[in-house]
Amino acid sequence: MGKKKTKHTPTLVIWNDAYSEDDWTDESEVEKDQGVIVHSAGFLIKKTKTHIILALNHDVTNEKVSCTIYIPTKMVKKIIPLDK
């Protein structure tokens, strides 16, 4: 086992996800909906003005990542570093 560590911070991102419904719903019920809150954890690869990029996996030997998620910044409620 190598001792090389990741340069990316383990992070929890709490965000509002987009979703859809295909049932017939009364309009007054649709307006009450608060959306879906999602908790995603991974390595914080990059923060830009438009996106937070997390990767579930980070190959520290070859500097590669997999299982990436691009979360629009406007949908982010909270970013919590998990390295403490």
PDB file of N, CA, C and O in Angstrom, chain B, residues numbered from 101:
ATOM      1  N   MET B 101       0.829  -1.187   0.000  1.00  0.00           N
ATOM      2  CA  MET B 101       0.000   0.000   0.000  1.00  0.00           C
ATOM      3  C   MET B 101       0.871   1.245   0.000  1.00  0.00           C
ATOM      4  O   MET B 101       1.814   1.360   0.783  1.00  0.00           O
ATOM      5  N   GLY B 102       0.543   2.177  -0.887  1.00  0.00           N
ATOM      6  CA  GLY B 102       1.266   3.440  -0.936  1.00  0.00           C
ATOM      7  C   GLY B 102       0.802   4.385   0.156  1.00  0.00           C
ATOM      8  O   GLY B 102      -0.284   4.233   0.716  1.00  0.00           O
ATOM      9  N   LYS B 103       1.645   5.361   0.448  1.00  0.00           N
ATOM     10  CA  LYS B 103       1.314   6.339   1.471  1.00  0.00           C
ATOM     11  C   LYS B 103       0.900   7.666   0.884  1.00  0.00           C
ATOM     12  O   LYS B 103       0.689   8.629   1.620  1.00  0.00           O
ATOM     13  N   LYS B 104       0.778   7.734  -0.426  1.00  0.00           N
ATOM     14  CA  LYS B 104       0.393   8.970  -1.085  1.00  0.00           C
ATOM     15  C   LYS B 104      -1.040   9.340  -0.690  1.00  0.00           C
ATOM     16  O   LYS B 104      -1.916   8.476  -0.644  1.00  0.00           O
ATOM     17  N   LYS B 105      -1.276  10.623  -0.407  1.00  0.00           N
ATOM     18  CA  LYS B 105      -2.597  11.079   0.009  1.00  0.00           C
ATOM     19  C   LYS B 105      -3.236  11.922  -1.082  1.00  0.00           C
ATOM     20  O   LYS B 105      -2.552  12.477  -1.941  1.00  0.00           O
ATOM     21  N   THR B 106      -4.553  12.006  -1.033  1.00  0.00           N
ATOM     22  CA  THR B 106      -5.278  12.841  -1.995  1.00  0.00           C
ATOM     23  C   THR B 106      -5.046  14.319  -1.703  1.00  0.00           C
ATOM     24  O   THR B 106      -4.907  14.724  -0.549  1.00  0.00           O
ATOM     25  N   LYS B 107      -5.007  15.106  -2.755  1.00  0.00           N
ATOM     26  CA  LYS B 107      -4.866  16.559  -2.601  1.00  0.00           C
ATOM     27  C   LYS B 107      -6.234  17.225  -2.520  1.00  0.00           C
ATOM     28  O   LYS B 107      -6.329  18.439  -2.339  1.00  0.00           O
ATOM     29  N   HIS B 108      -7.294  16.427  -2.655  1.00  0.00           N
ATOM     30  CA  HIS B 108      -8.658  16.954  -2.657  1.00  0.00           C
ATOM     31  C   HIS B 108      -9.326  16.719  -1.303  1.00  0.00           C
ATOM     32  O   HIS B 108      -9.136  15.673  -0.682  1.00  0.00           O
ATOM     33  N   THR B 109     -10.097  17.685  -0.859  1.00  0.00           N
ATOM     34  CA  THR B 109     -10.754  17.621   0.434  1.00  0.00           C
ATOM     35  C   THR B 109     -12.024  16.771   0.373  1.00  0.00           C
ATOM     36  O   THR B 109     -12.875  16.997  -0.487  1.00  0.00           O
ATOM     37  N   PRO B 110     -12.161  15.792   1.279  1.00  0.00           N
ATOM     38  CA  PRO B 110     -13.443  15.087   1.380  1.00  0.00           C
ATOM     39  C   PRO B 110     -14.505  16.107   1.798  1.00  0.00           C
ATOM     40  O   PRO B 110     -14.300  16.873   2.739  1.00  0.00           O
ATOM     41  N   THR B 111     -15.637  16.111   1.094  1.00  0.00           N
ATOM     42  CA  THR B 111     -16.613  17.182   1.265  1.00  0.00           C
ATOM     43  C   THR B 111     -18.037  16.651   1.164  1.00  0.00           C
ATOM     44  O   THR B 111     -18.326  15.739   0.390  1.00  0.00           O
ATOM     45  N   LEU B 112     -18.923  17.246   1.968  1.00  0.00           N
ATOM     46  CA  LEU B 112     -20.360  16.992   1.863  1.00  0.00           C
ATOM     47  C   LEU B 112     -21.003  18.227   1.246  1.00  0.00           C
ATOM     48  O   LEU B 112     -20.792  19.345   1.715  1.00  0.00           O
ATOM     49  N   VAL B 113     -21.790  18.019   0.191  1.00  0.00           N
ATOM     50  CA  VAL B 113     -22.518  19.120  -0.440  1.00  0.00           C
ATOM     51  C   VAL B 113     -24.011  18.839  -0.265  1.00  0.00           C
ATOM     52  O   VAL B 113     -24.501  17.770  -0.629  1.00  0.00           O
ATOM     53  N   ILE B 114     -24.720  19.812   0.294  1.00  0.00           N
ATOM     54  CA  ILE B 114     -26.166  19.723   0.454  1.00  0.00           C
ATOM     55  C   ILE B 114     -26.771  20.641  -0.596  1.00  0.00           C
ATOM     56  O   ILE B 114     -26.439  21.824  -0.671  1.00  0.00           O
ATOM     57  N   TRP B 115     -27.673  20.076  -1.413  1.00  0.00           N
ATOM     58  CA  TRP B 115     -28.176  20.844  -2.549  1.00  0.00           C
ATOM     59  C   TRP B 115     -29.596  20.455  -2.931  1.00  0.00           C
ATOM     60  O   TRP B 115     -30.079  19.373  -2.597  1.00  0.00           O
ATOM     61  N   ASN B 116     -30.255  21.375  -3.646  1.00  0.00           N
ATOM     62  CA  ASN B 116     -31.602  21.133  -4.167  1.00  0.00           C
ATOM     63  C   ASN B 116     -31.480  20.479  -5.531  1.00  0.00           C
ATOM     64  O   ASN B 116     -30.854  21.030  -6.437  1.00  0.00           O
ATOM     65  N   ASP B 117     -32.073  19.316  -5.677  1.00  0.00           N
ATOM     66  CA  ASP B 117     -32.030  18.621  -6.959  1.00  0.00           C
ATOM     67  C   ASP B 117     -33.287  18.920  -7.766  1.00  0.00           C
ATOM     68  O   ASP B 117     -34.352  19.181  -7.205  1.00  0.00           O
ATOM     69  N   ALA B 118     -33.152  18.881  -9.059  1.00  0.00           N
ATOM     70  CA  ALA B 118     -34.309  18.975  -9.948  1.00  0.00           C
ATOM     71  C   ALA B 118     -34.926  17.584 -10.062  1.00  0.00           C
ATOM     72  O   ALA B 118     -34.221  16.577  -9.998  1.00  0.00           O
ATOM     73  N   TYR B 119     -36.233  17.538 -10.229  1.00  0.00           N
ATOM     74  CA  TYR B 119     -36.899  16.248 -10.415  1.00  0.00           C
ATOM     75  C   TYR B 119     -38.212  16.482 -11.131  1.00  0.00           C
ATOM     76  O   TYR B 119     -38.622  17.624 -11.339  1.00  0.00           O
ATOM     77  N   SER B 120     -38.864  15.409 -11.504  1.00  0.00           N
ATOM     78  CA  SER B 120     -40.142  15.543 -12.200  1.00  0.00           C
ATOM     79  C   SER B 120     -41.154  14.559 -11.633  1.00  0.00           C
ATOM     80  O   SER B 120     -40.793  13.570 -10.996  1.00  0.00           O
ATOM     81  N   GLU B 121     -42.409  14.844 -11.872  1.00  0.00           N
ATOM     82  CA  GLU B 121     -43.523  13.976 -11.505  1.00  0.00           C
ATOM     83  C   GLU B 121     -44.332  13.730 -12.764  1.00  0.00           C
ATOM     84  O   GLU B 121     -44.468  14.633 -13.589  1.00  0.00           O
ATOM     85  N   ASP B 122     -44.871  12.532 -12.933  1.00  0.00           N
ATOM     86  CA  ASP B 122     -45.690  12.298 -14.114  1.00  0.00           C
ATOM     87  C   ASP B 122     -47.128  11.920 -13.764  1.00  0.00           C
ATOM     88  O   ASP B 122     -47.883  11.473 -14.627  1.00  0.00           O
ATOM     89  N   ASP B 123     -47.505  12.099 -12.499  1.00  0.00           N
ATOM     90  CA  ASP B 123     -48.887  11.845 -12.079  1.00  0.00           C
ATOM     91  C   ASP B 123     -49.723  13.104 -12.289  1.00  0.00           C
ATOM     92  O   ASP B 123     -49.195  14.215 -12.318  1.00  0.00           O
ATOM     93  N   TRP B 124     -51.022  12.918 -12.434  1.00  0.00           N
ATOM     94  CA  TRP B 124     -51.935  14.065 -12.466  1.00  0.00           C
ATOM     95  C   TRP B 124     -52.021  14.611 -11.051  1.00  0.00           C
ATOM     96  O   TRP B 124     -52.367  13.890 -10.115  1.00  0.00           O
ATOM     97  N   THR B 125     -51.699  15.910 -10.902  1.00  0.00           N
ATOM     98  CA  THR B 125     -51.643  16.537  -9.588  1.00  0.00           C
ATOM     99  C   THR B 125     -52.392  17.861  -9.633  1.00  0.00           C
ATOM    100  O   THR B 125     -52.291  18.608 -10.606  1.00  0.00           O
ATOM    101  N   ASP B 126     -53.134  18.142  -8.589  1.00  0.00           N
ATOM    102  CA  ASP B 126     -53.810  19.423  -8.483  1.00  0.00           C
ATOM    103  C   ASP B 126     -52.779  20.547  -8.431  1.00  0.00           C
ATOM    104  O   ASP B 126     -51.774  20.436  -7.729  1.00  0.00           O
ATOM    105  N   GLU B 127     -53.022  21.618  -9.165  1.00  0.00           N
ATOM    106  CA  GLU B 127     -52.058  22.722  -9.227  1.00  0.00           C
ATOM    107  C   GLU B 127     -51.708  23.273  -7.849  1.00  0.00           C
ATOM    108  O   GLU B 127     -50.560  23.646  -7.612  1.00  0.00           O
ATOM    109  N   SER B 128     -52.668  23.331  -6.945  1.00  0.00           N
ATOM    110  CA  SER B 128     -52.389  23.868  -5.604  1.00  0.00           C
ATOM    111  C   SER B 128     -51.390  22.992  -4.846  1.00  0.00           C
ATOM    112  O   SER B 128     -50.648  23.495  -4.003  1.00  0.00           O
ATOM    113  N   GLU B 129     -51.361  21.704  -5.132  1.00  0.00           N
ATOM    114  CA  GLU B 129     -50.403  20.798  -4.487  1.00  0.00           C
ATOM    115  C   GLU B 129     -48.999  20.977  -5.062  1.00  0.00           C
ATOM    116  O   GLU B 129     -48.010  20.874  -4.336  1.00  0.00           O
ATOM    117  N   VAL B 130     -48.915  21.243  -6.357  1.00  0.00           N
ATOM    118  CA  VAL B 130     -47.621  21.445  -7.015  1.00  0.00           C
ATOM    119  C   VAL B 130     -46.922  22.657  -6.421  1.00  0.00           C
ATOM    120  O   VAL B 130     -45.715  22.630  -6.179  1.00  0.00           O
ATOM    121  N   GLU B 131     -47.684  23.721  -6.187  1.00  0.00           N
ATOM    122  CA  GLU B 131     -47.113  24.949  -5.650  1.00  0.00           C
ATOM    123  C   GLU B 131     -46.578  24.770  -4.232  1.00  0.00           C
ATOM    124  O   GLU B 131     -45.698  25.524  -3.816  1.00  0.00           O
ATOM    125  N   LYS B 132     -47.078  23.806  -3.486  1.00  0.00           N
ATOM    126  CA  LYS B 132     -46.639  23.565  -2.108  1.00  0.00           C
ATOM    127  C   LYS B 132     -45.330  22.774  -2.044  1.00  0.00           C
ATOM    128  O   LYS B 132     -44.651  22.759  -1.018  1.00  0.00           O
ATOM    129  N   ASP B 133     -44.996  22.127  -3.140  1.00  0.00           N
ATOM    130  CA  ASP B 133     -43.817  21.261  -3.148  1.00  0.00           C
ATOM    131  C   ASP B 133     -42.541  22.057  -2.880  1.00  0.00           C
ATOM    132  O   ASP B 133     -42.337  23.130  -3.448  1.00  0.00           O
ATOM    133  N   GLN B 134     -41.693  21.526  -2.018  1.00  0.00           N
ATOM    134  CA  GLN B 134     -40.451  22.201  -1.634  1.00  0.00           C
ATOM    135  C   GLN B 134     -39.226  21.640  -2.345  1.00  0.00           C
ATOM    136  O   GLN B 134     -38.109  22.084  -2.078  1.00  0.00           O
ATOM    137  N   GLY B 135     -39.407  20.688  -3.232  1.00  0.00           N
ATOM    138  CA  GLY B 135     -38.271  20.134  -3.956  1.00  0.00           C
ATOM    139  C   GLY B 135     -37.616  18.989  -3.211  1.00  0.00           C
ATOM    140  O   GLY B 135     -38.144  18.476  -2.225  1.00  0.00           O
ATOM    141  N   VAL B 136     -36.469  18.607  -3.701  1.00  0.00           N
ATOM    142  CA  VAL B 136     -35.727  17.478  -3.165  1.00  0.00           C
ATOM    143  C   VAL B 136     -34.370  17.970  -2.663  1.00  0.00           C
ATOM    144  O   VAL B 136     -33.617  18.591  -3.413  1.00  0.00           O
ATOM    145  N   ILE B 137     -34.062  17.693  -1.401  1.00  0.00           N
ATOM    146  CA  ILE B 137     -32.756  18.035  -0.840  1.00  0.00           C
ATOM    147  C   ILE B 137     -31.881  16.779  -0.917  1.00  0.00           C
ATOM    148  O   ILE B 137     -32.289  15.701  -0.484  1.00  0.00           O
ATOM    149  N   VAL B 138     -30.674  16.931  -1.473  1.00  0.00           N
ATOM    150  CA  VAL B 138     -29.753  15.812  -1.649  1.00  0.00           C
ATOM    151  C   VAL B 138     -28.458  16.089  -0.890  1.00  0.00           C
ATOM    152  O   VAL B 138     -27.964  17.217  -0.878  1.00  0.00           O
ATOM    153  N   HIS B 139     -27.916  15.055  -0.259  1.00  0.00           N
ATOM    154  CA  HIS B 139     -26.591  15.119   0.367  1.00  0.00           C
ATOM    155  C   HIS B 139     -25.655  14.279  -0.490  1.00  0.00           C
ATOM    156  O   HIS B 139     -25.875  13.080  -0.661  1.00  0.00           O
ATOM    157  N   SER B 140     -24.607  14.907  -1.031  1.00  0.00           N
ATOM    158  CA  SER B 140     -23.617  14.194  -1.841  1.00  0.00           C
ATOM    159  C   SER B 140     -22.252  14.361  -1.189  1.00  0.00           C
ATOM    160  O   SER B 140     -21.851  15.472  -0.843  1.00  0.00           O
ATOM    161  N   ALA B 141     -21.540  13.248  -1.025  1.00  0.00           N
ATOM    162  CA  ALA B 141     -20.214  13.284  -0.416  1.00  0.00           C
ATOM    163  C   ALA B 141     -19.195  12.764  -1.415  1.00  0.00           C
ATOM    164  O   ALA B 141     -19.456  11.814  -2.153  1.00  0.00           O
ATOM    165  N   GLY B 142     -18.027  13.401  -1.427  1.00  0.00           N
ATOM    166  CA  GLY B 142     -16.954  12.981  -2.315  1.00  0.00           C
ATOM    167  C   GLY B 142     -15.762  13.886  -2.141  1.00  0.00           C
ATOM    168  O   GLY B 142     -15.687  14.651  -1.180  1.00  0.00           O
ATOM    169  N   PHE B 143     -14.838  13.802  -3.059  1.00  0.00           N
ATOM    170  CA  PHE B 143     -13.652  14.660  -3.033  1.00  0.00           C
ATOM    171  C   PHE B 143     -13.966  15.916  -3.847  1.00  0.00           C
ATOM    172  O   PHE B 143     -14.389  15.828  -5.000  1.00  0.00           O
ATOM    173  N   LEU B 144     -13.757  17.077  -3.240  1.00  0.00           N
ATOM    174  CA  LEU B 144     -13.996  18.336  -3.934  1.00  0.00           C
ATOM    175  C   LEU B 144     -12.890  18.541  -4.957  1.00  0.00           C
ATOM    176  O   LEU B 144     -11.741  18.803  -4.603  1.00  0.00           O
ATOM    177  N   ILE B 145     -13.251  18.419  -6.224  1.00  0.00           N
ATOM    178  CA  ILE B 145     -12.279  18.554  -7.306  1.00  0.00           C
ATOM    179  C   ILE B 145     -12.110  20.013  -7.700  1.00  0.00           C
ATOM    180  O   ILE B 145     -10.992  20.487  -7.904  1.00  0.00           O
ATOM    181  N   LYS B 146     -13.235  20.723  -7.804  1.00  0.00           N
ATOM    182  CA  LYS B 146     -13.149  22.115  -8.227  1.00  0.00           C
ATOM    183  C   LYS B 146     -14.441  22.854  -7.894  1.00  0.00           C
ATOM    184  O   LYS B 146     -15.534  22.291  -7.960  1.00  0.00           O
ATOM    185  N   LYS B 147     -14.289  24.131  -7.532  1.00  0.00           N
ATOM    186  CA  LYS B 147     -15.415  25.046  -7.365  1.00  0.00           C
ATOM    187  C   LYS B 147     -15.264  26.129  -8.417  1.00  0.00           C
ATOM    188  O   LYS B 147     -14.223  26.780  -8.502  1.00  0.00           O
ATOM    189  N   THR B 148     -16.301  26.322  -9.217  1.00  0.00           N
ATOM    190  CA  THR B 148     -16.288  27.405 -10.193  1.00  0.00           C
ATOM    191  C   THR B 148     -17.482  28.318  -9.901  1.00  0.00           C
ATOM    192  O   THR B 148     -18.247  28.064  -8.971  1.00  0.00           O
ATOM    193  N   LYS B 149     -17.636  29.359 -10.680  1.00  0.00           N
ATOM    194  CA  LYS B 149     -18.790  30.244 -10.509  1.00  0.00           C
ATOM    195  C   LYS B 149     -20.090  29.513 -10.815  1.00  0.00           C
ATOM    196  O   LYS B 149     -21.144  29.877 -10.293  1.00  0.00           O
ATOM    197  N   THR B 150     -20.024  28.488 -11.652  1.00  0.00           N
ATOM    198  CA  THR B 150     -21.246  27.811 -12.099  1.00  0.00           C
ATOM    199  C   THR B 150     -21.462  26.422 -11.517  1.00  0.00           C
ATOM    200  O   THR B 150     -22.599  25.954 -11.473  1.00  0.00           O
ATOM    201  N   HIS B 151     -20.389  25.737 -11.060  1.00  0.00           N
ATOM    202  CA  HIS B 151     -20.518  24.353 -10.609  1.00  0.00           C
ATOM    203  C   HIS B 151     -19.602  24.020  -9.432  1.00  0.00           C
ATOM    204  O   HIS B 151     -18.548  24.623  -9.233  1.00  0.00           O
ATOM    205  N   ILE B 152     -20.052  23.044  -8.675  1.00  0.00           N
ATOM    206  CA  ILE B 152     -19.216  22.351  -7.697  1.00  0.00           C
ATOM    207  C   ILE B 152     -18.978  20.972  -8.312  1.00  0.00           C
ATOM    208  O   ILE B 152     -19.928  20.297  -8.708  1.00  0.00           O
ATOM    209  N   ILE B 153     -17.728  20.558  -8.391  1.00  0.00           N
ATOM    210  CA  ILE B 153     -17.423  19.256  -8.988  1.00  0.00           C
ATOM    211  C   ILE B 153     -16.884  18.338  -7.898  1.00  0.00           C
ATOM    212  O   ILE B 153     -15.848  18.612  -7.294  1.00  0.00           O
ATOM    213  N   LEU B 154     -17.615  17.229  -7.654  1.00  0.00           N
ATOM    214  CA  LEU B 154     -17.206  16.207  -6.691  1.00  0.00           C
ATOM    215  C   LEU B 154     -16.880  14.928  -7.438  1.00  0.00           C
ATOM    216  O   LEU B 154     -17.467  14.639  -8.481  1.00  0.00           O
ATOM    217  N   ALA B 155     -15.940  14.163  -6.900  1.00  0.00           N
ATOM    218  CA  ALA B 155     -15.645  12.828  -7.439  1.00  0.00           C
ATOM    219  C   ALA B 155     -15.740  11.836  -6.292  1.00  0.00           C
ATOM    220  O   ALA B 155     -15.226  12.085  -5.201  1.00  0.00           O
ATOM    221  N   LEU B 156     -16.392  10.724  -6.540  1.00  0.00           N
ATOM    222  CA  LEU B 156     -16.510   9.685  -5.527  1.00  0.00           C
ATOM    223  C   LEU B 156     -15.158   9.010  -5.294  1.00  0.00           C
ATOM    224  O   LEU B 156     -14.824   8.643  -4.167  1.00  0.00           O
ATOM    225  N   ASN B 157     -14.390   8.851  -6.364  1.00  0.00           N
ATOM    226  CA  ASN B 157     -13.107   8.156  -6.281  1.00  0.00           C
ATOM    227  C   ASN B 157     -11.967   9.028  -6.787  1.00  0.00           C
ATOM    228  O   ASN B 157     -12.124   9.787  -7.743  1.00  0.00           O
ATOM    229  N   HIS B 158     -10.807   8.907  -6.125  1.00  0.00           N
ATOM    230  CA  HIS B 158      -9.606   9.613  -6.574  1.00  0.00           C
ATOM    231  C   HIS B 158      -8.428   8.647  -6.537  1.00  0.00           C
ATOM    232  O   HIS B 158      -8.010   8.211  -5.465  1.00  0.00           O
ATOM    233  N   ASP B 159      -7.898   8.318  -7.699  1.00  0.00           N
ATOM    234  CA  ASP B 159      -6.710   7.470  -7.838  1.00  0.00           C
ATOM    235  C   ASP B 159      -5.494   8.380  -7.641  1.00  0.00           C
ATOM    236  O   ASP B 159      -5.084   9.075  -8.570  1.00  0.00           O
ATOM    237  N   VAL B 160      -4.919   8.376  -6.436  1.00  0.00           N
ATOM    238  CA  VAL B 160      -3.828   9.297  -6.120  1.00  0.00           C
ATOM    239  C   VAL B 160      -2.534   8.932  -6.841  1.00  0.00           C
ATOM    240  O   VAL B 160      -1.688   9.801  -7.052  1.00  0.00           O
ATOM    241  N   THR B 161      -2.362   7.677  -7.219  1.00  0.00           N
ATOM    242  CA  THR B 161      -1.155   7.255  -7.926  1.00  0.00           C
ATOM    243  C   THR B 161      -1.103   7.837  -9.332  1.00  0.00           C
ATOM    244  O   THR B 161      -0.053   8.294  -9.783  1.00  0.00           O
ATOM    245  N   ASN B 162      -2.235   7.818 -10.019  1.00  0.00           N
ATOM    246  CA  ASN B 162      -2.286   8.257 -11.411  1.00  0.00           C
ATOM    247  C   ASN B 162      -3.004   9.594 -11.605  1.00  0.00           C
ATOM    248  O   ASN B 162      -3.192  10.041 -12.736  1.00  0.00           O
ATOM    249  N   GLU B 163      -3.402  10.226 -10.507  1.00  0.00           N
ATOM    250  CA  GLU B 163      -4.116  11.511 -10.555  1.00  0.00           C
ATOM    251  C   GLU B 163      -5.329  11.460 -11.488  1.00  0.00           C
ATOM    252  O   GLU B 163      -5.489  12.303 -12.371  1.00  0.00           O
ATOM    253  N   LYS B 164      -6.180  10.448 -11.271  1.00  0.00           N
ATOM    254  CA  LYS B 164      -7.414  10.306 -12.039  1.00  0.00           C
ATOM    255  C   LYS B 164      -8.590  10.253 -11.070  1.00  0.00           C
ATOM    256  O   LYS B 164      -8.436   9.883  -9.906  1.00  0.00           O
ATOM    257  N   VAL B 165      -9.766  10.629 -11.570  1.00  0.00           N
ATOM    258  CA  VAL B 165     -10.979  10.576 -10.753  1.00  0.00           C
ATOM    259  C   VAL B 165     -12.068   9.830 -11.513  1.00  0.00           C
ATOM    260  O   VAL B 165     -12.024   9.722 -12.738  1.00  0.00           O
ATOM    261  N   SER B 166     -13.052   9.312 -10.765  1.00  0.00           N
ATOM    262  CA  SER B 166     -14.205   8.662 -11.392  1.00  0.00           C
ATOM    263  C   SER B 166     -15.460   8.987 -10.587  1.00  0.00           C
ATOM    264  O   SER B 166     -15.395   9.487  -9.464  1.00  0.00           O
ATOM    265  N   CYS B 167     -16.584   8.692 -11.190  1.00  0.00           N
ATOM    266  CA  CYS B 167     -17.895   8.951 -10.584  1.00  0.00           C
ATOM    267  C   CYS B 167     -18.035  10.415 -10.203  1.00  0.00           C
ATOM    268  O   CYS B 167     -18.302  10.738  -9.045  1.00  0.00           O
ATOM    269  N   THR B 168     -17.853  11.302 -11.177  1.00  0.00           N
ATOM    270  CA  THR B 168     -17.931  12.735 -10.921  1.00  0.00           C
ATOM    271  C   THR B 168     -19.376  13.229 -11.013  1.00  0.00           C
ATOM    272  O   THR B 168     -20.186  12.701 -11.774  1.00  0.00           O
ATOM    273  N   ILE B 169     -19.668  14.245 -10.225  1.00  0.00           N
ATOM    274  CA  ILE B 169     -20.966  14.890 -10.252  1.00  0.00           C
ATOM    275  C   ILE B 169     -20.735  16.391 -10.349  1.00  0.00           C
ATOM    276  O   ILE B 169     -19.902  16.954  -9.639  1.00  0.00           O
ATOM    277  N   TYR B 170     -21.481  17.023 -11.233  1.00  0.00           N
ATOM    278  CA  TYR B 170     -21.389  18.464 -11.462  1.00  0.00           C
ATOM    279  C   TYR B 170     -22.673  19.088 -10.917  1.00  0.00           C
ATOM    280  O   TYR B 170     -23.742  18.930 -11.507  1.00  0.00           O
ATOM    281  N   ILE B 171     -22.568  19.788  -9.803  1.00  0.00           N
ATOM    282  CA  ILE B 171     -23.730  20.368  -9.142  1.00  0.00           C
ATOM    283  C   ILE B 171     -23.759  21.869  -9.446  1.00  0.00           C
ATOM    284  O   ILE B 171     -22.805  22.575  -9.121  1.00  0.00           O
ATOM    285  N   PRO B 172     -24.833  22.369 -10.062  1.00  0.00           N
ATOM    286  CA  PRO B 172     -24.906  23.806 -10.323  1.00  0.00           C
ATOM    287  C   PRO B 172     -24.823  24.599  -9.013  1.00  0.00           C
ATOM    288  O   PRO B 172     -25.522  24.290  -8.049  1.00  0.00           O
ATOM    289  N   THR B 173     -23.976  25.607  -8.989  1.00  0.00           N
ATOM    290  CA  THR B 173     -23.748  26.415  -7.792  1.00  0.00           C
ATOM    291  C   THR B 173     -25.042  27.007  -7.249  1.00  0.00           C
ATOM    292  O   THR B 173     -25.216  27.095  -6.033  1.00  0.00           O
ATOM    293  N   LYS B 174     -25.940  27.409  -8.121  1.00  0.00           N
ATOM    294  CA  LYS B 174     -27.202  28.005  -7.681  1.00  0.00           C
ATOM    295  C   LYS B 174     -28.077  27.025  -6.905  1.00  0.00           C
ATOM    296  O   LYS B 174     -28.991  27.441  -6.193  1.00  0.00           O
ATOM    297  N   MET B 175     -27.804  25.728  -7.037  1.00  0.00           N
ATOM    298  CA  MET B 175     -28.598  24.715  -6.336  1.00  0.00           C
ATOM    299  C   MET B 175     -27.975  24.320  -4.991  1.00  0.00           C
ATOM    300  O   MET B 175     -28.598  23.598  -4.211  1.00  0.00           O
ATOM    301  N   VAL B 176     -26.774  24.779  -4.719  1.00  0.00           N
ATOM    302  CA  VAL B 176     -26.054  24.398  -3.495  1.00  0.00           C
ATOM    303  C   VAL B 176     -26.576  25.183  -2.300  1.00  0.00           C
ATOM    304  O   VAL B 176     -26.670  26.409  -2.337  1.00  0.00           O
ATOM    305  N   LYS B 177     -26.918  24.445  -1.227  1.00  0.00           N
ATOM    306  CA  LYS B 177     -27.359  25.054   0.025  1.00  0.00           C
ATOM    307  C   LYS B 177     -26.193  25.221   1.000  1.00  0.00           C
ATOM    308  O   LYS B 177     -26.078  26.235   1.688  1.00  0.00           O
ATOM    309  N   LYS B 178     -25.320  24.189   1.042  1.00  0.00           N
ATOM    310  CA  LYS B 178     -24.222  24.199   2.012  1.00  0.00           C
ATOM    311  C   LYS B 178     -23.093  23.297   1.556  1.00  0.00           C
ATOM    312  O   LYS B 178     -23.333  22.248   0.958  1.00  0.00           O
ATOM    313  N   ILE B 179     -21.844  23.705   1.838  1.00  0.00           N
ATOM    314  CA  ILE B 179     -20.663  22.896   1.551  1.00  0.00           C
ATOM    315  C   ILE B 179     -19.938  22.681   2.876  1.00  0.00           C
ATOM    316  O   ILE B 179     -19.577  23.641   3.556  1.00  0.00           O
ATOM    317  N   ILE B 180     -19.727  21.408   3.240  1.00  0.00           N
ATOM    318  CA  ILE B 180     -19.112  21.086   4.524  1.00  0.00           C
ATOM    319  C   ILE B 180     -17.849  20.238   4.297  1.00  0.00           C
ATOM    320  O   ILE B 180     -17.952  19.091   3.863  1.00  0.00           O
ATOM    321  N   PRO B 181     -16.670  20.785   4.582  1.00  0.00           N
ATOM    322  CA  PRO B 181     -15.445  19.972   4.485  1.00  0.00           C
ATOM    323  C   PRO B 181     -15.493  18.854   5.542  1.00  0.00           C
ATOM    324  O   PRO B 181     -15.922  19.084   6.673  1.00  0.00           O
ATOM    325  N   LEU B 182     -15.058  17.666   5.172  1.00  0.00           N
ATOM    326  CA  LEU B 182     -15.098  16.507   6.082  1.00  0.00           C
ATOM    327  C   LEU B 182     -13.712  16.093   6.565  1.00  0.00           C
ATOM    328  O   LEU B 182     -13.559  15.011   7.132  1.00  0.00           O
ATOM    329  N   ASP B 183     -12.708  16.924   6.352  1.00  0.00           N
ATOM    330  CA  ASP B 183     -11.340  16.526   6.685  1.00  0.00           C
ATOM    331  C   ASP B 183     -10.921  16.899   8.105  1.00  0.00           C
ATOM    332  O   ASP B 183      -9.774  16.660   8.483  1.00  0.00           O
ATOM    333  N   LYS B 184     -11.801  17.466   8.883  1.00  0.00           N
ATOM    334  CA  LYS B 184     -11.459  17.860  10.266  1.00  0.00           C
ATOM    335  C   LYS B 184     -11.870  16.798  11.250  1.00  0.00           C
ATOM    336  O   LYS B 184     -11.662  16.956  12.452  1.00  0.00           O
TER     337      LYS B 184
END
